[in-house]
Amino acid sequence: MFYFPILGAINLFINTIAAPSNPSALSDIALIEVIAGIFARLEYTSGGQLSIPFPRELAEYARALVSPSRDILSGALSLSRQSESAQPFPGGVDNISFDEVSLPLTSFL
């Protein structure tokens, strides 16, 4: 009853720290919080005698790690989008010649 939820929380935490910019990092943190909820329910049913705050702390640490990396990633993406929008045709249109493009009339028939 304790082993598998704790093992799952640890594995999700390690996965989150290994790649905090991974798109699944936020869902991994949500799963750690579900595991923390399981242990919160055990604490509630035992009348506070059985308290295991470890999964809740893992979720807090993981969220604290993922938040700054998300901010850095979103800042980098907005900078790259701004630089792309400054050049409407990144490859340039100077070297395109429409004379070279010819379609046979049979392709339309």
N, C-alpha and C positions, 0 to 999 in steps of 0.2 A: 504494500500500500504506500510506503514511503519511497522505495527504491526507484521505481520507474518514473514517477513524476519529477523527482529530484534529478535523475539522470537526463530526462528530457529537457529540463530547464537548463542544466549545465551545457548540454549539446547545443541548444538554441543560443545560449549566451556566447559560446565559443564561435559559433557560426556568425553571430552578429559582430563580434569584435574582429574577426578575421576579415570581414568585408562590410564595414559600416555604410558604404555607399550603395550596397546591393539593393535593388528594388524590393526584395522580400524582407529587408531588415525590420521594417515597421510591423509586418505581420508576424515575424518571429517574436518581437517584443510583446505583441498582443497575446501570443500563445504562452509566453512566460507569465504574463499577467493572469491568464486563465488558470495556470498551475498555481499561482499565488492565491487565487480565489479558492481553489480546492483546499489549500492549507488554512485559509482564513475560515472556511466552513468547519474544518476540523477543530480549530480553536474555539469557534462559537459553540459547537456541540459539546466540547469537553468543558465548557464553562471557563475557558481561559487557562486551563491547566496544561494544555498541549499547544504551545506556541512555537511555530517554525517560521521565522521572518525571512529566511534565506532566499526563497524565490522572489519575494517582493523586492528585496535589496538587489537581486540580479536584474530585475526589470528596471529599477531606477538607474542602476549603473549603465545598463545598455541604452536606455533612453538618453541619458546624459552624454553618451559617446556618439550616438547616431545624430542627435540634433545639430551639433556644430558641423559635422561632416555634410549634412543635408544643406546647411546654409552656405558652406564653401562650394558645394557642387552646384547649387542653384545660382550662385553668383558667377561662377565660371560659365554656366550655360547662358546666362543673360548677356555676358560679355561677348561670347562667341556669336550669339544671335544678333547683337548690335553690329558687330564687324561684318557679318554676312549681309545685313540689311543696308549697309553703307555701299556695297557693291551689288547692284541689281543683277548683273551678269558676271559672276565670279570668273568664268573662263574667258570672258571678253567676246565681243561679237565682231571684232575687226577681221578675224581670219575666216569668217563664214562667207562662202560664195554660193549664191543661189543658182548660178549658171551650172555648177557641177551637179546639182540635184536634178535628175530627169527621171520621170516615170513613164513607162511605156503606156500607150493608150489602151492596150489590151487588158491592162490590170483593172481598168474601170468597167470593162464590158462583161 
